[in-house]
Amino acid sequence: MELADALRRISGDGVDVRDLLQVLAKARNQYRGVARKGVQALEMQVCGYTTREIAELYGVRSNVVAAWVSRARQMLKKERTLSAG
């Protein structure tokens, strides 16, 4: 996944990257397990890492990282964390 895609999928167009990273850091501290790993992966994507690179760092397959990210995105949307600004 490309950086621009990650930003659009997480928050929509026009969001400041610094603000996005602050929100993700807050969420990371609140979540546990798979959702927390997903938030960490989202942070890494915002910083330019690909799903494949993240998977290599964690020693898992790319589809596992994609599942983590999916779970984190679901939780972020459900809690409306990103719109709380």
Summary of the structure (lengths in Angstrom):
residues: 85
radius of gyration: 11.7
end to end distance: 25.2
largest distance: 33.8
contacts: 238
relative contact order: 0.18
helix: 78%
strand: 0%
